[in-house]
C-alpha cells in the first residue's frame, strides 16, 4: 500500500474518531441506536476506501 493511501486512512480515521467522540460525549445515554449509528458510519466510510486502496493493491 502506498504512503499516500496510508495517510488518507489515518486522516479519515482521525476525523471519524473525532465525530464518534462528539456523538458519545453529547448523548445522555449510550443506546443500541447510538451503537448502530457508529457502526453504520464506519461501514459507510471505511468499506469503500478499503475496496479502492487495499483490495485493488493486492491484485
mmCIF file of the N, C-alpha and C atoms, coordinates in Angstrom:
data_MODEL
# 
_entry.id   MODEL 
# 
loop_
_atom_site.group_PDB 
_atom_site.id 
_atom_site.type_symbol 
_atom_site.label_atom_id 
_atom_site.label_alt_id 
_atom_site.label_comp_id 
_atom_site.label_asym_id 
_atom_site.label_entity_id 
_atom_site.label_seq_id 
_atom_site.pdbx_PDB_ins_code 
_atom_site.Cartn_x 
_atom_site.Cartn_y 
_atom_site.Cartn_z 
_atom_site.occupancy 
_atom_site.B_iso_or_equiv 
_atom_site.pdbx_formal_charge 
_atom_site.auth_seq_id 
_atom_site.auth_comp_id 
_atom_site.auth_asym_id 
_atom_site.auth_atom_id 
_atom_site.pdbx_PDB_model_num 
ATOM 1   N N  . UNK A 1 1  ? 0.845   -1.164 0.000  1.00 0.00 ? 1  UNK A N  1 
ATOM 2   C CA . UNK A 1 1  ? 0.000   0.000  0.000  1.00 0.00 ? 1  UNK A CA 1 
ATOM 3   C C  . UNK A 1 1  ? 0.900   1.239  0.000  1.00 0.00 ? 1  UNK A C  1 
ATOM 4   N N  . UNK A 1 2  ? 0.523   2.205  -0.788 1.00 0.00 ? 2  UNK A N  1 
ATOM 5   C CA . UNK A 1 2  ? 1.320   3.417  -0.909 1.00 0.00 ? 2  UNK A CA 1 
ATOM 6   C C  . UNK A 1 2  ? 1.203   4.278  0.346  1.00 0.00 ? 2  UNK A C  1 
ATOM 7   N N  . UNK A 1 3  ? 2.196   5.108  0.523  1.00 0.00 ? 3  UNK A N  1 
ATOM 8   C CA . UNK A 1 3  ? 2.210   6.011  1.671  1.00 0.00 ? 3  UNK A CA 1 
ATOM 9   C C  . UNK A 1 3  ? 1.034   6.981  1.628  1.00 0.00 ? 3  UNK A C  1 
ATOM 10  N N  . UNK A 1 4  ? 0.679   7.428  0.443  1.00 0.00 ? 4  UNK A N  1 
ATOM 11  C CA . UNK A 1 4  ? -0.439  8.369  0.333  1.00 0.00 ? 4  UNK A CA 1 
ATOM 12  C C  . UNK A 1 4  ? -1.755  7.730  0.769  1.00 0.00 ? 4  UNK A C  1 
ATOM 13  N N  . UNK A 1 5  ? -1.934  6.456  0.469  1.00 0.00 ? 5  UNK A N  1 
ATOM 14  C CA . UNK A 1 5  ? -3.146  5.757  0.899  1.00 0.00 ? 5  UNK A CA 1 
ATOM 15  C C  . UNK A 1 5  ? -3.170  5.595  2.414  1.00 0.00 ? 5  UNK A C  1 
ATOM 16  N N  . UNK A 1 6  ? -2.030  5.324  3.004  1.00 0.00 ? 6  UNK A N  1 
ATOM 17  C CA . UNK A 1 6  ? -1.945  5.193  4.463  1.00 0.00 ? 6  UNK A CA 1 
ATOM 18  C C  . UNK A 1 6  ? -2.278  6.526  5.131  1.00 0.00 ? 6  UNK A C  1 
ATOM 19  N N  . UNK A 1 7  ? -1.770  7.617  4.568  1.00 0.00 ? 7  UNK A N  1 
ATOM 20  C CA . UNK A 1 7  ? -2.060  8.940  5.122  1.00 0.00 ? 7  UNK A CA 1 
ATOM 21  C C  . UNK A 1 7  ? -3.544  9.245  5.011  1.00 0.00 ? 7  UNK A C  1 
ATOM 22  N N  . UNK A 1 8  ? -4.165  8.878  3.888  1.00 0.00 ? 8  UNK A N  1 
ATOM 23  C CA . UNK A 1 8  ? -5.608  9.087  3.729  1.00 0.00 ? 8  UNK A CA 1 
ATOM 24  C C  . UNK A 1 8  ? -6.387  8.313  4.778  1.00 0.00 ? 8  UNK A C  1 
ATOM 25  N N  . UNK A 1 9  ? -5.996  7.051  5.004  1.00 0.00 ? 9  UNK A N  1 
ATOM 26  C CA . UNK A 1 9  ? -6.654  6.246  6.035  1.00 0.00 ? 9  UNK A CA 1 
ATOM 27  C C  . UNK A 1 9  ? -6.520  6.901  7.403  1.00 0.00 ? 9  UNK A C  1 
ATOM 28  N N  . UNK A 1 10 ? -5.339  7.388  7.730  1.00 0.00 ? 10 UNK A N  1 
ATOM 29  C CA . UNK A 1 10 ? -5.115  7.999  9.041  1.00 0.00 ? 10 UNK A CA 1 
ATOM 30  C C  . UNK A 1 10 ? -5.934  9.272  9.218  1.00 0.00 ? 10 UNK A C  1 
ATOM 31  N N  . UNK A 1 11 ? -5.970  10.112 8.200  1.00 0.00 ? 11 UNK A N  1 
ATOM 32  C CA . UNK A 1 11 ? -6.747  11.348 8.298  1.00 0.00 ? 11 UNK A CA 1 
ATOM 33  C C  . UNK A 1 11 ? -8.230  11.042 8.400  1.00 0.00 ? 11 UNK A C  1 
ATOM 34  N N  . UNK A 1 12 ? -8.711  10.141 7.547  1.00 0.00 ? 12 UNK A N  1 
ATOM 35  C CA . UNK A 1 12 ? -10.115 9.766  7.587  1.00 0.00 ? 12 UNK A CA 1 
ATOM 36  C C  . UNK A 1 12 ? -10.480 9.119  8.917  1.00 0.00 ? 12 UNK A C  1 
ATOM 37  N N  . UNK A 1 13 ? -9.603  8.263  9.428  1.00 0.00 ? 13 UNK A N  1 
ATOM 38  C CA . UNK A 1 13 ? -9.836  7.630  10.718 1.00 0.00 ? 13 UNK A CA 1 
ATOM 39  C C  . UNK A 1 13 ? -9.867  8.623  11.861 1.00 0.00 ? 13 UNK A C  1 
ATOM 40  N N  . UNK A 1 14 ? -8.983  9.613  11.812 1.00 0.00 ? 14 UNK A N  1 
ATOM 41  C CA . UNK A 1 14 ? -8.961  10.638 12.865 1.00 0.00 ? 14 UNK A CA 1 
ATOM 42  C C  . UNK A 1 14 ? -10.235 11.480 12.840 1.00 0.00 ? 14 UNK A C  1 
ATOM 43  N N  . UNK A 1 15 ? -10.680 11.852 11.650 1.00 0.00 ? 15 UNK A N  1 
ATOM 44  C CA . UNK A 1 15 ? -11.920 12.622 11.542 1.00 0.00 ? 15 UNK A CA 1 
ATOM 45  C C  . UNK A 1 15 ? -13.120 11.808 12.011 1.00 0.00 ? 15 UNK A C  1 
ATOM 46  N N  . UNK A 1 16 ? -13.169 10.541 11.611 1.00 0.00 ? 16 UNK A N  1 
ATOM 47  C CA . UNK A 1 16 ? -14.278 9.680  12.023 1.00 0.00 ? 16 UNK A CA 1 
ATOM 48  C C  . UNK A 1 16 ? -14.266 9.505  13.542 1.00 0.00 ? 16 UNK A C  1 
ATOM 49  N N  . UNK A 1 17 ? -13.096 9.284  14.112 1.00 0.00 ? 17 UNK A N  1 
ATOM 50  C CA . UNK A 1 17 ? -12.993 9.115  15.560 1.00 0.00 ? 17 UNK A CA 1 
ATOM 51  C C  . UNK A 1 17 ? -13.416 10.382 16.300 1.00 0.00 ? 17 UNK A C  1 
ATOM 52  N N  . UNK A 1 18 ? -13.060 11.543 15.775 1.00 0.00 ? 18 UNK A N  1 
ATOM 53  C CA . UNK A 1 18 ? -13.480 12.798 16.405 1.00 0.00 ? 18 UNK A CA 1 
ATOM 54  C C  . UNK A 1 18 ? -15.002 12.932 16.377 1.00 0.00 ? 18 UNK A C  1 
ATOM 55  N N  . UNK A 1 19 ? -15.618 12.578 15.256 1.00 0.00 ? 19 UNK A N  1 
ATOM 56  C CA . UNK A 1 19 ? -17.074 12.646 15.175 1.00 0.00 ? 19 UNK A CA 1 
ATOM 57  C C  . UNK A 1 19 ? -17.746 11.641 16.096 1.00 0.00 ? 19 UNK A C  1 
ATOM 58  N N  . UNK A 1 20 ? -17.176 10.459 16.217 1.00 0.00 ? 20 UNK A N  1 
ATOM 59  C CA . UNK A 1 20 ? -17.728 9.454  17.131 1.00 0.00 ? 20 UNK A CA 1 
ATOM 60  C C  . UNK A 1 20 ? -17.620 9.945  18.575 1.00 0.00 ? 20 UNK A C  1 
ATOM 61  N N  . UNK A 1 21 ? -16.496 10.542 18.915 1.00 0.00 ? 21 UNK A N  1 
ATOM 62  C CA . UNK A 1 21 ? -16.343 11.077 20.266 1.00 0.00 ? 21 UNK A CA 1 
ATOM 63  C C  . UNK A 1 21 ? -17.360 12.184 20.541 1.00 0.00 ? 21 UNK A C  1 
ATOM 64  N N  . UNK A 1 22 ? -17.628 13.012 19.535 1.00 0.00 ? 22 UNK A N  1 
ATOM 65  C CA . UNK A 1 22 ? -18.642 14.050 19.711 1.00 0.00 ? 22 UNK A CA 1 
ATOM 66  C C  . UNK A 1 22 ? -20.017 13.431 19.951 1.00 0.00 ? 22 UNK A C  1 
ATOM 67  N N  . UNK A 1 23 ? -20.333 12.381 19.214 1.00 0.00 ? 23 UNK A N  1 
ATOM 68  C CA . UNK A 1 23 ? -21.625 11.715 19.395 1.00 0.00 ? 23 UNK A CA 1 
ATOM 69  C C  . UNK A 1 23 ? -21.721 11.125 20.791 1.00 0.00 ? 23 UNK A C  1 
ATOM 70  N N  . UNK A 1 24 ? -20.687 10.423 21.212 1.00 0.00 ? 24 UNK A N  1 
ATOM 71  C CA . UNK A 1 24 ? -20.714 9.735  22.505 1.00 0.00 ? 24 UNK A CA 1 
ATOM 72  C C  . UNK A 1 24 ? -20.753 10.731 23.661 1.00 0.00 ? 24 UNK A C  1 
ATOM 73  N N  . UNK A 1 25 ? -19.993 11.805 23.564 1.00 0.00 ? 25 UNK A N  1 
ATOM 74  C CA . UNK A 1 25 ? -19.939 12.760 24.664 1.00 0.00 ? 25 UNK A CA 1 
ATOM 75  C C  . UNK A 1 25 ? -21.199 13.610 24.780 1.00 0.00 ? 25 UNK A C  1 
ATOM 76  N N  . UNK A 1 26 ? -21.912 13.797 23.685 1.00 0.00 ? 26 UNK A N  1 
ATOM 77  C CA . UNK A 1 26 ? -23.092 14.666 23.720 1.00 0.00 ? 26 UNK A CA 1 
ATOM 78  C C  . UNK A 1 26 ? -24.399 13.921 23.946 1.00 0.00 ? 26 UNK A C  1 
ATOM 79  N N  . UNK A 1 27 ? -24.366 12.598 23.930 1.00 0.00 ? 27 UNK A N  1 
ATOM 80  C CA . UNK A 1 27 ? -25.594 11.863 24.205 1.00 0.00 ? 27 UNK A CA 1 
ATOM 81  C C  . UNK A 1 27 ? -25.728 11.646 25.709 1.00 0.00 ? 27 UNK A C  1 
ATOM 82  N N  . UNK A 1 28 ? -26.961 11.649 26.165 1.00 0.00 ? 28 UNK A N  1 
ATOM 83  C CA . UNK A 1 28 ? -27.187 11.444 27.597 1.00 0.00 ? 28 UNK A CA 1 
ATOM 84  C C  . UNK A 1 28 ? -27.005 9.981  27.985 1.00 0.00 ? 28 UNK A C  1 
ATOM 85  N N  . UNK A 1 29 ? -27.520 9.094  27.126 1.00 0.00 ? 29 UNK A N  1 
ATOM 86  C CA . UNK A 1 29 ? -27.390 7.662  27.380 1.00 0.00 ? 29 UNK A CA 1 
ATOM 87  C C  . UNK A 1 29 ? -26.852 6.987  26.139 1.00 0.00 ? 29 UNK A C  1 
ATOM 88  N N  . UNK A 1 30 ? -26.010 5.998  26.337 1.00 0.00 ? 30 UNK A N  1 
ATOM 89  C CA . UNK A 1 30 ? -25.479 5.218  25.218 1.00 0.00 ? 30 UNK A CA 1 
ATOM 90  C C  . UNK A 1 30 ? -26.458 4.082  24.949 1.00 0.00 ? 30 UNK A C  1 
ATOM 91  N N  . UNK A 1 31 ? -27.150 4.135  23.820 1.00 0.00 ? 31 UNK A N  1 
ATOM 92  C CA . UNK A 1 31 ? -28.164 3.139  23.496 1.00 0.00 ? 31 UNK A CA 1 
ATOM 93  C C  . UNK A 1 31 ? -27.712 2.297  22.312 1.00 0.00 ? 31 UNK A C  1 
ATOM 94  N N  . UNK A 1 32 ? -28.522 1.298  21.995 1.00 0.00 ? 32 UNK A N  1 
ATOM 95  C CA . UNK A 1 32 ? -28.233 0.472  20.824 1.00 0.00 ? 32 UNK A CA 1 
ATOM 96  C C  . UNK A 1 32 ? -28.316 1.291  19.538 1.00 0.00 ? 32 UNK A C  1 
ATOM 97  N N  . UNK A 1 33 ? -29.191 2.282  19.519 1.00 0.00 ? 33 UNK A N  1 
ATOM 98  C CA . UNK A 1 33 ? -29.287 3.151  18.354 1.00 0.00 ? 33 UNK A CA 1 
ATOM 99  C C  . UNK A 1 33 ? -27.982 3.926  18.144 1.00 0.00 ? 33 UNK A C  1 
ATOM 100 N N  . UNK A 1 34 ? -27.397 4.419  19.211 1.00 0.00 ? 34 UNK A N  1 
ATOM 101 C CA . UNK A 1 34 ? -26.122 5.123  19.114 1.00 0.00 ? 34 UNK A CA 1 
ATOM 102 C C  . UNK A 1 34 ? -25.036 4.196  18.589 1.00 0.00 ? 34 UNK A C  1 
ATOM 103 N N  . UNK A 1 35 ? -25.010 2.984  19.093 1.00 0.00 ? 35 UNK A N  1 
ATOM 104 C CA . UNK A 1 35 ? -24.047 1.996  18.618 1.00 0.00 ? 35 UNK A CA 1 
ATOM 105 C C  . UNK A 1 35 ? -24.274 1.686  17.142 1.00 0.00 ? 35 UNK A C  1 
ATOM 106 N N  . UNK A 1 36 ? -25.536 1.571  16.737 1.00 0.00 ? 36 UNK A N  1 
ATOM 107 C CA . UNK A 1 36 ? -25.856 1.313  15.340 1.00 0.00 ? 36 UNK A CA 1 
ATOM 108 C C  . UNK A 1 36 ? -25.362 2.445  14.449 1.00 0.00 ? 36 UNK A C  1 
ATOM 109 N N  . UNK A 1 37 ? -25.557 3.680  14.867 1.00 0.00 ? 37 UNK A N  1 
ATOM 110 C CA . UNK A 1 37 ? -25.108 4.830  14.082 1.00 0.00 ? 37 UNK A CA 1 
ATOM 111 C C  . UNK A 1 37 ? -23.583 4.812  13.931 1.00 0.00 ? 37 UNK A C  1 
ATOM 112 N N  . UNK A 1 38 ? -22.879 4.477  14.985 1.00 0.00 ? 38 UNK A N  1 
ATOM 113 C CA . UNK A 1 38 ? -21.420 4.444  14.936 1.00 0.00 ? 38 UNK A CA 1 
ATOM 114 C C  . UNK A 1 38 ? -20.935 3.339  14.003 1.00 0.00 ? 38 UNK A C  1 
ATOM 115 N N  . UNK A 1 39 ? -21.503 2.146  14.134 1.00 0.00 ? 39 UNK A N  1 
ATOM 116 C CA . UNK A 1 39 ? -21.090 1.025  13.290 1.00 0.00 ? 39 UNK A CA 1 
ATOM 117 C C  . UNK A 1 39 ? -21.460 1.273  11.832 1.00 0.00 ? 39 UNK A C  1 
ATOM 118 N N  . UNK A 1 40 ? -22.658 1.775  11.583 1.00 0.00 ? 40 UNK A N  1 
ATOM 119 C CA . UNK A 1 40 ? -23.086 2.058  10.216 1.00 0.00 ? 40 UNK A CA 1 
ATOM 120 C C  . UNK A 1 40 ? -22.197 3.120  9.575  1.00 0.00 ? 40 UNK A C  1 
ATOM 121 N N  . UNK A 1 41 ? -21.840 4.142  10.318 1.00 0.00 ? 41 UNK A N  1 
ATOM 122 C CA . UNK A 1 41 ? -20.977 5.173  9.748  1.00 0.00 ? 41 UNK A CA 1 
ATOM 123 C C  . UNK A 1 41 ? -19.589 4.623  9.429  1.00 0.00 ? 41 UNK A C  1 
ATOM 124 N N  . UNK A 1 42 ? -19.088 3.733  10.270 1.00 0.00 ? 42 UNK A N  1 
ATOM 125 C CA . UNK A 1 42 ? -17.789 3.121  9.992  1.00 0.00 ? 42 UNK A CA 1 
ATOM 126 C C  . UNK A 1 42 ? -17.854 2.287  8.708  1.00 0.00 ? 42 UNK A C  1 
ATOM 127 N N  . UNK A 1 43 ? -18.922 1.535  8.545  1.00 0.00 ? 43 UNK A N  1 
ATOM 128 C CA . UNK A 1 43 ? -19.069 0.726  7.334  1.00 0.00 ? 43 UNK A CA 1 
ATOM 129 C C  . UNK A 1 43 ? -19.185 1.607  6.100  1.00 0.00 ? 43 UNK A C  1 
ATOM 130 N N  . UNK A 1 44 ? -19.987 2.650  6.191  1.00 0.00 ? 44 UNK A N  1 
ATOM 131 C CA . UNK A 1 44 ? -20.190 3.542  5.047  1.00 0.00 ? 44 UNK A CA 1 
ATOM 132 C C  . UNK A 1 44 ? -18.889 4.252  4.659  1.00 0.00 ? 44 UNK A C  1 
ATOM 133 N N  . UNK A 1 45 ? -18.074 4.585  5.632  1.00 0.00 ? 45 UNK A N  1 
ATOM 134 C CA . UNK A 1 45 ? -16.850 5.328  5.342  1.00 0.00 ? 45 UNK A CA 1 
ATOM 135 C C  . UNK A 1 45 ? -15.696 4.420  4.952  1.00 0.00 ? 45 UNK A C  1 
ATOM 136 N N  . UNK A 1 46 ? -15.458 3.358  5.704  1.00 0.00 ? 46 UNK A N  1 
ATOM 137 C CA . UNK A 1 46 ? -14.227 2.605  5.529  1.00 0.00 ? 46 UNK A CA 1 
ATOM 138 C C  . UNK A 1 46 ? -14.290 1.477  4.507  1.00 0.00 ? 46 UNK A C  1 
ATOM 139 N N  . UNK A 1 47 ? -15.438 0.890  4.259  1.00 0.00 ? 47 UNK A N  1 
ATOM 140 C CA . UNK A 1 47 ? -15.512 -0.212 3.292  1.00 0.00 ? 47 UNK A CA 1 
ATOM 141 C C  . UNK A 1 47 ? -15.190 0.258  1.873  1.00 0.00 ? 47 UNK A C  1 
ATOM 142 N N  . UNK A 1 48 ? -15.774 1.346  1.379  1.00 0.00 ? 48 UNK A N  1 
ATOM 143 C CA . UNK A 1 48 ? -15.395 1.787  0.024  1.00 0.00 ? 48 UNK A CA 1 
ATOM 144 C C  . UNK A 1 48 ? -13.921 2.182  -0.095 1.00 0.00 ? 48 UNK A C  1 
ATOM 145 N N  . UNK A 1 49 ? -13.395 2.803  0.944  1.00 0.00 ? 49 UNK A N  1 
ATOM 146 C CA . UNK A 1 49 ? -11.983 3.192  0.910  1.00 0.00 ? 49 UNK A CA 1 
ATOM 147 C C  . UNK A 1 49 ? -11.104 1.949  0.912  1.00 0.00 ? 49 UNK A C  1 
ATOM 148 N N  . UNK A 1 50 ? -11.465 0.947  1.696  1.00 0.00 ? 50 UNK A N  1 
ATOM 149 C CA . UNK A 1 50 ? -10.722 -0.310 1.720  1.00 0.00 ? 50 UNK A CA 1 
ATOM 150 C C  . UNK A 1 50 ? -10.754 -0.976 0.347  1.00 0.00 ? 50 UNK A C  1 
ATOM 151 N N  . UNK A 1 51 ? -11.931 -1.021 -0.252 1.00 0.00 ? 51 UNK A N  1 
ATOM 152 C CA . UNK A 1 51 ? -12.052 -1.649 -1.570 1.00 0.00 ? 51 UNK A CA 1 
ATOM 153 C C  . UNK A 1 51 ? -11.235 -0.911 -2.620 1.00 0.00 ? 51 UNK A C  1 
ATOM 154 N N  . UNK A 1 52 ? -11.179 0.395  -2.511 1.00 0.00 ? 52 UNK A N  1 
ATOM 155 C CA . UNK A 1 52 ? -10.461 1.174  -3.518 1.00 0.00 ? 52 UNK A CA 1 
ATOM 156 C C  . UNK A 1 52 ? -8.952  1.054  -3.371 1.00 0.00 ? 52 UNK A C  1 
ATOM 157 N N  . UNK A 1 53 ? -8.440  1.148  -2.157 1.00 0.00 ? 53 UNK A N  1 
ATOM 158 C CA . UNK A 1 53 ? -6.999  1.248  -1.981 1.00 0.00 ? 53 UNK A CA 1 
ATOM 159 C C  . UNK A 1 53 ? -6.313  -0.056 -1.579 1.00 0.00 ? 53 UNK A C  1 
ATOM 160 N N  . UNK A 1 54 ? -6.964  -0.890 -0.799 1.00 0.00 ? 54 UNK A N  1 
ATOM 161 C CA . UNK A 1 54 ? -6.308  -2.100 -0.303 1.00 0.00 ? 54 UNK A CA 1 
ATOM 162 C C  . UNK A 1 54 ? -6.599  -3.279 -1.210 1.00 0.00 ? 54 UNK A C  1 
ATOM 163 N N  . UNK A 1 55 ? -7.833  -3.501 -1.551 1.00 0.00 ? 55 UNK A N  1 
ATOM 164 C CA . UNK A 1 55 ? -8.209  -4.659 -2.346 1.00 0.00 ? 55 UNK A CA 1 
ATOM 165 C C  . UNK A 1 55 ? -7.613  -4.565 -3.751 1.00 0.00 ? 55 UNK A C  1 
ATOM 166 N N  . UNK A 1 56 ? -7.633  -3.390 -4.372 1.00 0.00 ? 56 UNK A N  1 
ATOM 167 C CA . UNK A 1 56 ? -7.071  -3.244 -5.705 1.00 0.00 ? 56 UNK A CA 1 
ATOM 168 C C  . UNK A 1 56 ? -5.548  -3.301 -5.691 1.00 0.00 ? 56 UNK A C  1 
ATOM 169 N N  . UNK A 1 57 ? -4.941  -2.996 -4.564 1.00 0.00 ? 57 UNK A N  1 
ATOM 170 C CA . UNK A 1 57 ? -3.494  -3.020 -4.453 1.00 0.00 ? 57 UNK A CA 1 
ATOM 171 C C  . UNK A 1 57 ? -2.963  -4.454 -4.452 1.00 0.00 ? 57 UNK A C  1 
ATOM 172 N N  . UNK A 1 58 ? -3.744  -5.385 -3.953 1.00 0.00 ? 58 UNK A N  1 
ATOM 173 C CA . UNK A 1 58 ? -3.325  -6.785 -3.885 1.00 0.00 ? 58 UNK A CA 1 
ATOM 174 C C  . UNK A 1 58 ? -3.380  -7.471 -5.233 1.00 0.00 ? 58 UNK A C  1 
ATOM 175 N N  . UNK A 1 59 ? -4.285  -7.044 -6.105 1.00 0.00 ? 59 UNK A N  1 
ATOM 176 C CA . UNK A 1 59 ? -4.459  -7.718 -7.396 1.00 0.00 ? 59 UNK A CA 1 
ATOM 177 C C  . UNK A 1 59 ? -3.358  -7.380 -8.364 1.00 0.00 ? 59 UNK A C  1 
# 
